[in-house]
Amino acid sequence: MPSTVNAGDYVRVYCGCYCHEPFRVVLGAQSEAFTKDGIEAFASGLYTLTDRCDRMGFRLKGPTITHKIGADIISDGAVFGSIQVPADGQPIVLMADRQTTDDYTKIGTIITSDLPRLSQLPVGGDIRFHLVSIEEGQYLYKEYMSIWEQRMDLARLQHRYIFDTDC
């Protein structure tokens, strides 16, 4: 990326509007550990991807997400797209090489179909979240997988030798 182009311009030029759509999140059971104001800040705030990001996690900066009591919990499972919130109230999205367990409260999880574009967001890129129900998340997953299968079928037709197991 040229030094004269800021991260926001990079996103607009290379990612198009698709990167600016909100990332859809299903709240989890631990969302009860956050205040109503904390959840509203999360759902309505604008966050920025900091330079403290790698394949394990994306640290975000934005409105503080407040806990009712504290951020620490007994370690439990963590999945790709989980959003943990440590004591400073700044969310961390767990990525592909995340740890398998964590001990911070998780406010929710980004739905599977939004994870590929999150992975492409550059440092300095803006992130908004949109809360969806479990049912909506499941519907969007099925729609996403249907599109993925259509693309795979097309690829198989165009490049049989790549997918031909008899070779």
Backbone as a chain_set.jsonl record, in Angstrom:
{"seq": "MPSTVNAGDYVRVYCGCYCHEPFRVVLGAQSEAFTKDGIEAFASGLYTLTDRCDRMGFRLKGPTITHKIGADIISDGAVFGSIQVPADGQPIVLMADRQTTDDYTKIGTIITSDLPRLSQLPVGGDIRFHLVSIEEGQYLYKEYMSIWEQRMDLARLQHRYIFDTDC", "coords": {"N": [[0.859, -1.173, 0.0], [0.733, 2.165, -0.939], [2.497, 4.867, 0.707], [1.131, 7.265, 0.72], [-1.521, 6.707, 0.8], [-4.183, 6.375, 2.952], [-5.414, 4.004, 5.441], [-8.239, 3.855, 5.352], [-8.81, 4.759, 2.735], [-7.573, 2.711, 1.335], [-9.199, 0.518, 1.974], [-11.624, 1.333, 0.75], [-10.834, 1.445, -1.948], [-9.721, -1.115, -2.558], [-11.28, -3.069, -1.295], [-13.891, -2.346, -1.681], [-17.413, -1.624, -1.2], [-18.236, -3.834, 0.173], [-16.542, -4.502, 2.329], [-17.278, -2.624, 4.165], [-19.744, -3.225, 5.143], [-21.69, -4.005, 8.024], [-20.424, -6.317, 10.477], [-21.964, -9.263, 11.2], [-23.276, -10.458, 14.236], [-23.899, -12.998, 16.601], [-25.188, -12.895, 19.751], [-23.828, -14.378, 22.696], [-24.131, -16.772, 25.445], [-22.614, -15.65, 27.46], [-23.049, -12.986, 27.143], [-24.678, -11.943, 29.011], [-23.03, -11.079, 30.991], [-22.406, -8.501, 30.536], [-23.134, -4.974, 30.752], [-26.246, -3.308, 29.978], [-25.746, -0.887, 28.691], [-23.156, -1.437, 27.828], [-23.565, -3.462, 25.906], [-25.116, -2.034, 24.088], [-23.24, -0.079, 23.324], [-21.388, -1.708, 22.025], [-22.995, -2.706, 19.897], [-23.675, -0.408, 18.487], [-21.461, 1.121, 18.112], [-18.461, 2.407, 16.479], [-15.655, 0.698, 15.569], [-12.09, 0.329, 15.302], [-9.618, -1.451, 13.564], [-6.709, -2.255, 15.171], [-3.062, -2.001, 15.153], [-2.305, -4.121, 16.559], [-2.716, -6.893, 15.748], [-3.049, -10.18, 14.475], [-2.781, -13.562, 13.192], [-3.93, -14.836, 15.314], [-5.609, -13.104, 16.762], [-7.664, -10.138, 16.444], [-7.263, -7.043, 17.659], [-9.377, -4.477, 18.667], [-10.254, -0.973, 18.66], [-12.345, 1.3, 20.212], [-15.628, 2.368, 21.294], [-16.011, 1.77, 24.795], [-16.806, -1.366, 26.141], [-18.749, -2.256, 28.699], [-18.545, -4.284, 31.615], [-20.67, -6.134, 33.876], [-19.682, -7.194, 36.291], [-16.936, -8.298, 36.166], [-14.196, -9.096, 33.906], [-12.978, -11.575, 33.783], [-13.322, -15.101, 33.489], [-13.952, -18.603, 34.167], [-11.882, -20.661, 32.272], [-12.998, -21.447, 29.001], [-14.247, -22.902, 25.917], [-13.138, -21.556, 22.745], [-13.955, -20.14, 19.639], [-13.317, -19.559, 16.122], [-13.907, -16.29, 15.333], [-15.139, -15.616, 17.704], [-15.798, -13.035, 20.074], [-13.995, -11.662, 22.406], [-13.9, -9.84, 25.482], [-11.719, -8.128, 27.271], [-10.739, -6.715, 30.521], [-10.264, -3.997, 29.926], [-12.293, -3.283, 28.241], [-12.134, -3.193, 25.477], [-12.761, -4.823, 22.497], [-11.634, -8.069, 21.326], [-11.298, -9.908, 18.485], [-11.301, -13.271, 17.921], [-9.211, -15.114, 15.836], [-8.198, -17.303, 13.073], [-5.923, -18.792, 14.05], [-6.29, -18.87, 16.78], [-6.179, -19.405, 20.37], [-7.388, -22.428, 21.936], [-8.967, -22.296, 24.154], [-10.203, -19.707, 26.352], [-10.073, -17.062, 28.842], [-11.556, -14.776, 29.157], [-14.608, -12.902, 29.196], [-16.971, -13.471, 26.606], [-18.667, -11.625, 24.295], [-20.089, -12.283, 22.043], [-20.308, -13.94, 18.805], [-18.964, -13.598, 15.588], [-20.723, -14.227, 12.606], [-20.24, -17.085, 10.483], [-20.255, -16.59, 7.661], [-19.329, -13.996, 7.45], [-16.692, -13.993, 8.189], [-14.571, -14.39, 6.204], [-14.308, -11.823, 4.924], [-13.686, -10.228, 7.098], [-11.164, -11.178, 7.706], [-9.677, -10.018, 5.692], [-9.529, -7.347, 6.23], [-7.718, -4.333, 6.501], [-5.196, -2.968, 8.757], [-6.324, -0.24, 10.623], [-8.734, -0.177, 9.405], [-12.277, 0.274, 9.548], [-14.794, -1.057, 11.699], [-18.033, -2.198, 12.193], [-20.696, -3.566, 14.119], [-23.494, -5.757, 13.846], [-26.268, -7.007, 15.424], [-27.632, -10.251, 15.269], [-30.125, -12.855, 15.308], [-29.857, -16.281, 16.468], [-31.242, -17.939, 14.72], [-31.359, -16.368, 12.39], [-28.625, -16.203, 11.867], [-28.095, -18.916, 11.312], [-29.651, -19.259, 9.005], [-28.33, -17.473, 7.263], [-25.87, -18.741, 7.151], [-26.524, -21.136, 5.797], [-27.318, -20.039, 3.348], [-24.889, -18.856, 2.556], [-23.263, -21.174, 2.321], [-24.594, -22.43, 0.226], [-24.107, -20.686, -1.905], [-21.335, -20.945, -1.954], [-21.083, -23.653, -2.68], [-22.179, -23.528, -5.264], [-20.225, -21.997, -6.524], [-18.049, -23.727, -6.3], [-18.984, -25.862, -7.859], [-19.033, -24.617, -10.381], [-16.292, -24.099, -10.643], [-15.353, -26.706, -10.759], [-16.464, -27.537, -13.217], [-15.131, -25.842, -14.969], [-12.488, -26.463, -14.575], [-11.775, -29.313, -14.706], [-9.591, -31.063, -14.54], [-8.29, -30.333, -12.234], [-9.94, -31.118, -10.16], [-10.309, -33.774, -10.71], [-10.188, -36.951, -9.549], [-9.275, -39.276, -10.636], [-6.906, -39.047, -11.937]], "CA": [[0.0, 0.0, 0.0], [1.569, 3.363, -0.98], [2.476, 5.619, 1.962], [0.225, 8.405, 0.609], [-2.898, 6.237, 0.889], [-4.475, 5.931, 4.323], [-6.089, 2.701, 5.503], [-9.625, 4.0, 4.907], [-8.804, 4.803, 1.273], [-7.215, 1.376, 0.881], [-10.397, -0.313, 2.083], [-12.584, 1.745, -0.276], [-10.326, 1.139, -3.283], [-9.442, -2.52, -2.781], [-12.312, -3.961, -0.764], [-15.204, -1.904, -2.102], [-18.417, -1.435, -0.15], [-18.429, -5.089, 0.894], [-15.807, -4.467, 3.596], [-17.892, -1.668, 5.074], [-20.989, -3.739, 5.7], [-21.471, -4.438, 9.412], [-20.17, -7.728, 10.733], [-23.123, -9.76, 11.934], [-22.865, -11.141, 15.463], [-24.881, -13.647, 17.455], [-24.799, -12.785, 21.155], [-23.701, -15.672, 23.35], [-24.615, -16.882, 26.825], [-21.839, -14.753, 28.32], [-23.456, -11.593, 26.933], [-25.328, -11.521, 30.247], [-22.003, -10.521, 31.866], [-22.191, -7.113, 30.132], [-24.232, -4.066, 31.059], [-27.071, -2.928, 28.829], [-24.983, 0.159, 27.989], [-22.022, -2.084, 27.17], [-24.052, -4.14, 24.698], [-25.513, -0.975, 23.146], [-22.007, 0.507, 22.79], [-20.861, -2.695, 21.087], [-23.863, -2.834, 18.721], [-23.836, 0.841, 17.742], [-20.191, 1.845, 18.013], [-17.515, 2.221, 15.382], [-14.37, 0.202, 16.059], [-11.0, 0.375, 14.342], [-8.639, -2.526, 13.701], [-5.416, -1.691, 15.574], [-1.898, -2.721, 14.639], [-2.118, -5.291, 17.429], [-3.526, -7.95, 15.136], [-2.332, -11.245, 13.785], [-3.658, -14.695, 12.887], [-4.595, -15.292, 16.551], [-6.675, -12.206, 17.171], [-7.716, -8.751, 15.992], [-7.623, -6.117, 18.73], [-10.119, -3.327, 18.152], [-10.329, 0.219, 19.512], [-13.604, 2.004, 20.011], [-16.373, 2.569, 22.537], [-15.771, 0.772, 25.833], [-17.877, -2.317, 26.446], [-18.663, -2.402, 30.152], [-18.96, -5.533, 32.26], [-21.438, -5.977, 35.11], [-18.83, -7.482, 37.448], [-15.54, -8.367, 35.754], [-13.967, -9.696, 32.595], [-12.41, -12.92, 33.879], [-14.212, -16.249, 33.698], [-13.262, -19.89, 34.115], [-11.579, -20.94, 30.868], [-13.918, -22.274, 28.22], [-13.906, -23.0, 24.499], [-13.115, -20.362, 21.905], [-14.056, -20.479, 18.22], [-12.992, -18.529, 15.139], [-14.956, -15.278, 15.281], [-15.566, -15.211, 19.046], [-15.363, -11.679, 20.431], [-13.766, -11.594, 23.844], [-13.764, -8.472, 25.967], [-10.958, -8.08, 28.519], [-11.128, -5.695, 31.498], [-10.206, -2.629, 29.374], [-13.521, -3.037, 27.492], [-11.867, -3.139, 24.039], [-12.952, -6.196, 22.014], [-10.638, -8.822, 20.564], [-11.937, -10.95, 17.677], [-10.404, -14.414, 17.798], [-9.052, -15.465, 14.431], [-7.975, -18.698, 12.701], [-4.912, -19.46, 14.874], [-6.57, -18.534, 18.176], [-6.069, -20.466, 21.364], [-8.618, -23.232, 21.941], [-9.766, -21.839, 25.291], [-9.814, -18.389, 26.842], [-10.638, -16.788, 30.158], [-12.259, -13.486, 29.158], [-15.994, -13.011, 28.755], [-17.183, -13.303, 25.169], [-19.962, -10.978, 24.087], [-20.772, -12.956, 20.945], [-19.485, -14.53, 17.749], [-19.247, -13.155, 14.222], [-21.227, -15.371, 11.844], [-19.273, -17.713, 9.579], [-20.194, -15.995, 6.32], [-18.645, -12.696, 7.494], [-15.288, -14.149, 8.576], [-13.591, -14.151, 5.138], [-14.033, -10.4, 4.683], [-12.994, -9.706, 8.281], [-9.759, -11.572, 7.567], [-9.036, -9.167, 4.694], [-9.563, -5.945, 6.646], [-6.383, -3.834, 6.83], [-5.025, -2.169, 9.962], [-6.937, 1.075, 10.446], [-10.07, -0.344, 8.831], [-13.388, 0.444, 10.481], [-15.647, -2.221, 11.921], [-19.302, -2.037, 12.92], [-21.343, -4.845, 14.382], [-24.957, -5.808, 13.765], [-26.719, -8.19, 16.143], [-28.623, -11.099, 14.604], [-30.554, -14.003, 16.11], [-29.264, -17.565, 16.089], [-31.97, -18.423, 13.535], [-30.89, -15.597, 11.233], [-27.257, -16.652, 11.613], [-28.161, -20.226, 10.664], [-30.163, -19.041, 7.654], [-27.253, -16.847, 6.493], [-24.856, -19.769, 6.931], [-27.014, -22.015, 4.724], [-27.245, -19.249, 2.114], [-23.46, -18.737, 2.266], [-22.776, -22.467, 1.854], [-25.205, -22.672, -1.075], [-23.323, -19.889, -2.868], [-20.009, -21.569, -2.006], [-21.218, -24.878, -3.47], [-22.363, -23.125, -6.66], [-18.906, -21.578, -7.029], [-17.238, -24.936, -6.427], [-19.483, -26.585, -9.029], [-18.533, -23.897, -11.543], [-14.85, -24.345, -10.731], [-15.179, -28.097, -11.216], [-16.771, -27.581, -14.647], [-14.115, -25.105, -15.716], [-11.143, -27.01, -14.355], [-11.975, -30.706, -14.309], [-8.347, -31.737, -14.221], [-7.908, -30.007, -10.848], [-10.786, -31.865, -9.243], [-10.43, -35.154, -11.16], [-9.456, -37.843, -8.646], [-8.815, -40.451, -11.384], [-5.602, -38.759, -12.559]], "C": [[0.901, 1.229, 0.0], [1.416, 4.175, 0.296], [1.528, 6.809, 1.912], [-1.243, 8.01, 0.704], [-3.157, 5.798, 2.323], [-5.296, 4.648, 4.279], [-7.528, 2.783, 5.011], [-9.741, 4.031, 3.397], [-8.502, 3.423, 0.701], [-8.436, 0.464, 0.89], [-11.382, 0.041, 0.984], [-12.131, 1.324, -1.67], [-10.251, -0.37, -3.516], [-10.523, -3.474, -2.284], [-13.702, -3.58, -1.24], [-16.152, -1.776, -0.917], [-18.574, -2.678, 0.717], [-17.736, -5.085, 2.252], [-16.479, -3.558, 4.613], [-19.238, -2.113, 5.614], [-20.719, -4.17, 7.136], [-21.215, -5.936, 9.486], [-21.28, -8.22, 11.65], [-22.674, -10.677, 13.073], [-24.074, -11.767, 16.149], [-24.366, -13.495, 18.885], [-24.762, -14.177, 21.767], [-24.222, -15.637, 24.777], [-23.877, -15.922, 27.752], [-22.192, -13.284, 28.109], [-24.167, -11.043, 28.166], [-24.337, -10.908, 31.239], [-21.735, -9.04, 31.568], [-23.394, -6.255, 30.502], [-25.032, -3.788, 29.796], [-26.349, -1.855, 28.008], [-23.797, -0.427, 27.237], [-22.431, -2.766, 25.879], [-24.48, -3.107, 23.657], [-24.289, -0.305, 22.525], [-21.405, -0.417, 21.736], [-21.663, -2.697, 19.785], [-23.944, -1.563, 17.893], [-22.522, 1.572, 17.481], [-19.393, 1.523, 16.769], [-16.18, 1.824, 15.994], [-13.356, 0.247, 14.932], [-10.053, -0.78, 14.621], [-7.285, -1.905, 14.009], [-4.277, -2.484, 14.943], [-1.542, -3.914, 15.528], [-3.034, -6.41, 16.927], [-2.618, -8.949, 14.449], [-3.309, -12.395, 13.551], [-4.37, -15.243, 14.12], [-5.774, -14.404, 16.917], [-6.527, -10.815, 16.614], [-8.155, -7.893, 17.173], [-8.252, -4.875, 18.101], [-10.064, -2.186, 19.15], [-11.613, 0.947, 19.172], [-14.3, 2.213, 21.331], [-16.133, 1.423, 23.527], [-17.02, -0.069, 26.074], [-17.756, -2.631, 27.935], [-19.238, -3.73, 30.635], [-19.808, -5.219, 33.487], [-20.538, -6.162, 36.326], [-17.358, -7.441, 37.047], [-15.41, -9.126, 34.453], [-13.525, -11.152, 32.655], [-13.479, -13.969, 34.16], [-13.344, -17.501, 33.8], [-13.068, -20.205, 32.635], [-12.639, -21.821, 30.23], [-13.546, -22.172, 26.754], [-13.989, -21.672, 23.761], [-13.125, -20.791, 20.447], [-13.634, -19.288, 17.362], [-14.173, -17.562, 15.072], [-15.514, -14.879, 16.632], [-15.014, -13.825, 19.349], [-15.237, -11.631, 21.948], [-13.532, -10.145, 24.248], [-13.012, -8.497, 27.294], [-11.392, -6.885, 29.381], [-11.1, -4.272, 30.937], [-11.417, -2.292, 28.504], [-13.346, -2.92, 25.989], [-11.9, -4.559, 23.47], [-11.757, -6.756, 21.245], [-11.4, -9.908, 19.815], [-10.925, -12.074, 17.507], [-10.407, -14.916, 16.363], [-8.655, -16.938, 14.265], [-6.991, -19.438, 13.612], [-5.076, -19.157, 16.361], [-6.238, -19.711, 19.098], [-7.395, -21.233, 21.385], [-9.527, -22.906, 23.118], [-9.333, -20.423, 25.641], [-10.512, -18.128, 28.167], [-11.161, -15.358, 30.289], [-13.704, -13.729, 28.71], [-16.077, -12.742, 27.254], [-18.589, -12.746, 24.977], [-20.768, -11.677, 22.999], [-19.779, -13.516, 19.953], [-19.931, -13.995, 16.395], [-19.683, -14.375, 13.414], [-20.211, -15.816, 10.792], [-19.146, -16.998, 8.239], [-19.514, -14.627, 6.297], [-17.155, -12.817, 7.789], [-14.292, -13.943, 7.433], [-13.289, -12.661, 4.901], [-13.396, -9.739, 5.89], [-11.505, -9.986, 8.166], [-8.99, -10.672, 6.607], [-8.954, -7.698, 5.097], [-8.168, -5.47, 7.035], [-6.374, -3.09, 8.169], [-5.558, -0.766, 9.687], [-8.329, 1.005, 9.851], [-11.133, -0.242, 9.913], [-14.271, -0.795, 10.521], [-16.884, -1.785, 12.691], [-19.899, -3.421, 13.086], [-22.848, -4.695, 14.288], [-25.396, -7.103, 14.427], [-27.792, -8.919, 15.357], [-28.973, -12.245, 15.543], [-29.804, -15.257, 15.647], [-29.921, -18.076, 14.802], [-31.523, -17.677, 12.278], [-29.467, -16.001, 10.864], [-27.225, -17.991, 10.901], [-28.652, -20.101, 9.219], [-29.051, -18.469, 6.759], [-26.127, -17.835, 6.205], [-25.273, -20.697, 5.785], [-26.953, -21.309, 3.374], [-25.794, -19.131, 1.639], [-22.92, -20.051, 1.694], [-23.363, -22.831, 0.493], [-24.438, -21.931, -2.17], [-21.94, -20.51, -3.049], [-20.06, -22.833, -2.866], [-21.41, -24.56, -4.956], [-21.027, -22.724, -7.28], [-17.987, -22.779, -7.21], [-17.674, -25.758, -7.634], [-18.985, -25.936, -10.311], [-17.035, -24.139, -11.725], [-14.573, -25.764, -11.228], [-15.439, -28.222, -12.718], [-15.671, -26.928, -15.472], [-12.74, -25.753, -15.632], [-11.238, -28.45, -13.862], [-10.683, -31.385, -13.879], [-7.893, -31.434, -12.786], [-8.669, -30.872, -9.874], [-10.928, -33.346, -9.608], [-9.556, -36.055, -10.287], [-8.919, -39.08, -9.357], [-7.437, -40.244, -11.995], [-4.456, -39.341, -11.768]], "O": [[1.767, 1.336, 0.868], [0.346, 4.185, 0.906], [1.148, 7.324, 2.964], [-2.119, 8.875, 0.69], [-2.441, 4.95, 2.854], [-5.805, 4.254, 3.23], [-7.995, 1.875, 4.323], [-10.643, 3.418, 2.825], [-9.098, 3.011, -0.294], [-8.679, -0.272, -0.066], [-11.929, -0.855, 0.341], [-12.948, 0.895, -2.485], [-10.674, -0.852, -4.567], [-10.659, -4.579, -2.809], [-14.609, -4.411, -1.208], [-15.724, -1.815, 0.236], [-19.0, -2.583, 1.868], [-18.28, -5.609, 3.225], [-16.262, -3.717, 5.814], [-19.814, -1.434, 6.465], [-19.627, -4.652, 7.437], [-21.717, -6.715, 8.676], [-21.507, -7.672, 12.728], [-21.817, -11.544, 12.899], [-25.132, -11.147, 16.263], [-23.251, -13.912, 19.198], [-25.557, -15.047, 21.41], [-24.694, -14.605, 25.257], [-24.453, -15.434, 28.724], [-21.683, -12.423, 28.827], [-24.253, -9.829, 28.351], [-24.749, -10.287, 32.218], [-20.941, -8.398, 32.256], [-24.524, -6.739, 30.559], [-24.553, -4.007, 28.683], [-26.341, -1.909, 26.779], [-23.466, 0.025, 26.141], [-21.732, -2.666, 24.871], [-24.228, -3.291, 22.466], [-24.291, 0.004, 21.333], [-20.964, 0.039, 20.681], [-21.086, -2.691, 18.698], [-24.252, -1.63, 16.703], [-22.483, 2.533, 16.713], [-19.615, 0.514, 16.101], [-15.64, 2.537, 16.84], [-13.714, 0.208, 13.754], [-9.724, -1.057, 15.775], [-6.764, -1.121, 13.216], [-4.498, -3.502, 14.287], [-0.576, -4.628, 15.258], [-3.987, -6.809, 17.596], [-1.564, -8.602, 13.915], [-4.52, -12.226, 13.693], [-5.31, -16.028, 13.993], [-6.82, -14.898, 17.337], [-5.418, -10.354, 16.341], [-9.29, -8.004, 17.635], [-7.732, -4.307, 17.141], [-9.852, -2.403, 20.344], [-11.928, 1.181, 18.005], [-13.656, 2.236, 22.379], [-16.063, 0.258, 23.138], [-18.131, 0.448, 26.193], [-16.762, -3.212, 28.371], [-20.254, -4.22, 30.141], [-19.673, -4.145, 34.073], [-20.613, -5.389, 37.282], [-16.61, -6.608, 37.56], [-16.368, -9.718, 33.958], [-13.68, -11.886, 31.679], [-14.4, -13.759, 34.949], [-12.141, -17.452, 33.546], [-13.988, -20.033, 31.836], [-13.112, -22.794, 30.818], [-12.63, -21.434, 26.392], [-14.785, -20.794, 24.095], [-12.39, -21.699, 20.058], [-13.602, -18.151, 17.832], [-15.3, -17.966, 14.787], [-16.276, -13.918, 16.726], [-13.906, -13.481, 18.936], [-16.23, -11.567, 22.673], [-13.036, -9.335, 23.465], [-13.586, -8.843, 28.327], [-12.3, -6.14, 29.011], [-11.839, -3.415, 31.423], [-11.565, -1.15, 28.07], [-14.298, -2.584, 25.284], [-11.137, -5.415, 23.92], [-10.991, -6.028, 20.613], [-12.071, -10.736, 20.431], [-9.821, -11.854, 17.008], [-11.46, -15.115, 15.758], [-8.763, -17.724, 15.206], [-7.212, -20.61, 13.916], [-4.102, -19.187, 17.114], [-6.047, -20.843, 18.654], [-8.409, -20.731, 20.901], [-10.72, -23.206, 23.086], [-8.239, -19.989, 25.278], [-11.415, -18.862, 28.568], [-11.205, -14.8, 31.386], [-13.978, -14.649, 27.94], [-15.356, -11.904, 26.712], [-19.57, -13.327, 25.441], [-21.998, -11.662, 23.032], [-18.576, -13.567, 20.21], [-21.124, -13.947, 16.094], [-19.077, -15.441, 13.525], [-19.428, -15.013, 10.285], [-18.036, -16.822, 7.737], [-19.157, -14.144, 5.223], [-16.423, -11.837, 7.652], [-13.234, -13.36, 7.673], [-12.133, -12.29, 4.699], [-12.638, -8.782, 5.734], [-10.68, -9.132, 8.489], [-7.767, -10.576, 6.704], [-8.368, -6.892, 4.375], [-7.495, -6.135, 7.822], [-7.415, -2.642, 8.649], [-5.274, -0.179, 8.643], [-9.032, 2.014, 9.795], [-10.905, -0.631, 11.058], [-14.466, -1.481, 9.517], [-16.793, -1.093, 13.705], [-19.64, -4.327, 12.294], [-23.405, -3.644, 14.607], [-24.948, -8.181, 14.038], [-28.733, -8.312, 14.846], [-28.215, -12.567, 16.457], [-29.2, -15.278, 14.574], [-29.242, -18.581, 13.908], [-31.33, -18.286, 11.225], [-29.141, -16.127, 9.683], [-26.422, -18.191, 9.989], [-28.129, -20.761, 8.322], [-28.857, -18.93, 5.634], [-25.503, -17.779, 5.146], [-24.467, -21.006, 4.907], [-26.577, -21.915, 2.371], [-25.512, -19.29, 0.452], [-22.202, -20.043, 0.694], [-22.693, -23.478, -0.312], [-24.158, -22.489, -3.231], [-21.434, -20.591, -4.168], [-19.173, -23.057, -3.691], [-20.859, -25.253, -5.811], [-20.736, -23.072, -8.424], [-17.227, -22.836, -8.176], [-16.833, -26.294, -8.356], [-18.56, -26.633, -11.232], [-16.571, -24.361, -12.843], [-13.662, -25.983, -12.026], [-14.715, -28.933, -13.415], [-15.324, -27.41, -16.55], [-11.922, -25.595, -16.538], [-10.831, -28.765, -12.743], [-10.685, -32.196, -12.953], [-7.169, -32.236, -12.195], [-8.115, -31.316, -8.869], [-11.594, -34.095, -8.894], [-8.332, -35.932, -10.289], [-8.183, -39.86, -8.754], [-6.856, -41.192, -12.525], [-3.298, -39.189, -12.155]]}, "num_chains": 1, "name": "protein.A"}
